[in-house]
Amino acid sequence: MPKKVFAALLLVFLQTNVVLGQPAFVERMQLTTDAARIIVDTCLAFAAENDMVIGVAVVDPAGVLLDFHLMEGRGPTASETAILKARTAARWGQPTQALEDAVRSGGNQAPLWRNDFPQGGGLPIIIEGQVAGAVGVGGPGRQDECAQVGIDAALGLHSTSEQN
């Protein structure tokens, strides 16, 4: 489609939505970089307390990296898996463990698309029903718990049941 035709159609669409009383743009929840830093720092503290050596990544709803840390002694695969788990959780809006379970059961192969990483350790951050970002933890140990502790700290929660 020529650029001029596309631009004209987009303009008509935007004007129509504004005329009908619908907003032309939608506001989305998104983590701040300060919240991402709280998540990373809390995950690192949890890992140290539990003898875990991890990589931890925090992404926005589009999967753009907001913050990241790889603990000394952890290999490069932990950094890649942390980032991929965070991006997968953000994209699908569900824990990567749930996606892993679906793939392993044969019930859903979709999470194998587009560089998704359906393995436990990635959690979406849900605020007011919207994905505001996600956390991924790469390395051995209690990865989901580590990610949840970070999310709870950033959201000011005291128990994991309050997040969703």
Beta strands, then each sheet from edge to edge (+ up, - down):
strand 1: 55-59
strand 2: 65-70
strand 3: 122-127
strand 4: 130-138
sheet 1: 2+ 1- 4+ 3-
end
